[in-house]
Amino acid sequence: MTAGQYRFRQAWRLQCCVWAGLFGFAGQAIAAGEPGKFEFTQIRMGVPVAIQVYADDELLAIQAADAAYARFRELDRVMSDYDPDSELMRLCAASPTEHPVPVSADLFRVLERSQSLSERSEGAFDVTVGPIVNLWRVARRRQALPPSDAVQAALSKVGYQNVRLDPETSTAELLEPDMRIDLGGIAVGDAVDEAMRTFRERGVTRVLIDAAGDIAVGDPPPGRESWRVEIEPLGAEPDRRLVLELKNCAVTTSGDASKFVEFDGVRYSHIVDPQTGYGLTRRTSATVIAPDCITADSVATTLNVLGPERALELVATMPGVETSIETLDEADQFTTTQSPGFAEFLAPAD
């Protein structure tokens, strides 16, 4: 399963954002000449989405947050693979499409970004992995390893090369029968970016959005140079936590710290390799810092599949992207592999 799957997201610890409840709002009185701090939390795309805002006007902060959550809801109706009436599922139901199908700008944008990453990663990221995702969802419910013939049958329906996009007409074609697209590894990141866009359009720039680990930050809080975000790769001990100082960028951590299953003594991650059809059996976690959240979300998933060496090769080709990859071997020994610029975002040790 993709690491971004809506209902199986890993919620990473966020030091700078205190949630106000599942459907909450908290505000701080505005002192003369100082912005107030406002916090919101709602469930969107099956995960808690926490927003922290600094603004001079409480009503503006509330209205901007309402618009951001509405954007999440709108995109969920487009890209959910749980809703049979979503635009995405209607497209999948038509596979193989007899002719190009017009799709919305939102769906086309995410499909286009997905295809680009699939090509760059040589298939390590592949949104046509839906048949495999469904197979492992059943396996989790039944607590039974999928039969090998079922895995092979599902794999026969997977292949990003069988998606054809036309940017001039904004159309999509699925070329093989029974294709199913799963945007779980990219859609939440895109929604975070779109929500951040709604704030900026309203002149609210001091914002942090955390969609269960897909995090975007704007301008830093008053009197500070950055937002501080704390992450726990692989559920590591306190002394292995990373504290990042970020502004106007995004970060995602993807791994199997809590989402996995065990069959016959083998641990299978919820992150599925699109080329084998099985969940990763090596312990791995990837933190990605990127200019936008759609990149951080999708690349974090991809790097876990690639492994540290190939992951660094991919990141080196992506301007503005940095990563820290944790692996844990059978002897419970951690290995950290970082891209050259990642250390620049680490907060000084207390």
Secondary structure, DSSP 4 states (H G I P E B T S, - for coil): --TT-GGG------TT-----TTEEEE-PPPTTS-EEEEEEEEETTEEEEEEEEES-HHHHHHHHHHHHHHHHHHHHHH-SS-TTSHHHHHHHTPSPSS-EE--HHHHHHHHHHHHHHHHTTTSS-GGGHHHHHHHHHHHHHT-PPPHHHHHHHHTT--GGGEEEETTTTEEEE-STT-----TTTHHHHHHHHHHHHHHHTT--EEEEEETTEEEE-SPPTT-SSEEEEE-GGG--GGG-EEEEESSEEEEEEE-SS-EEEETTEEEESSBPTTTSSB--SEEEEEEEESSHHHHHHHHHHHHHH-HHHHHHHHTTSTT-EEEEEEE-TT--EEEEE-TTGGGGBPPP-
